[in-house]
Amino acid sequence: MNITEKLERALSNIAPFLCDIFIEFSHILTKTLVVSHGQELLPSSLHALKQTTSIVELVMLLFNEGPLLSHTSKDHIVKVANEADFILNRMGADDIRKASEFEQLSAQTTVERKSEEQLYEHFITAACQRHQVIASRLQENFLAMMINDKTAYLNSSRLFWKLDP
């Protein structure tokens, strides 16, 4: 049994599926499979692949373009991973910056609130002291008036009439 017969026997069930994959995803594969001189390998191979169903041609296509596809896919994955890493690092830096700004704003707000609280406490204490001083002065004035009125009434040479019964 030669190699062609072995290939046909081993891949006879999967060959149509592989052909369909190459044909179905040709628009994606043509963008990635470009050789060093700029020519595209897949379109010419697909044209030949559509006209024949030979398993040997399919295997040759896989051997010719498989490593290139693998290398291109690897490069694309590495590029996407690097971009994702860059984006994540930038997002992490933004998160750290925003957290720092929030901490500063919170600290500033806390200081402002404490200063307002001290000011309000000072106002309340001053008002209480002022009310206490006013109350004590009023008490002294009332007491003085009451004492002075009685002494003035008792020591007066004028005659006062009681109006109430």
ABEGO torsion letter per residue (X at the ends): XBAAAAAAAAAAAAAAAAAAAAAAAAAAAAAABBBAAGBBAAAAAAAAAAABABAAAAAAAAAAAAAAAAAAAAAAAAAAAAAAAAAAAAAAAAAAAAAAAAAAAAAAAAAAAAAAAAAAAAAAAAAAAAAAAAAAAAAAAAAAAAAAAAAAAAABABBBBBABX
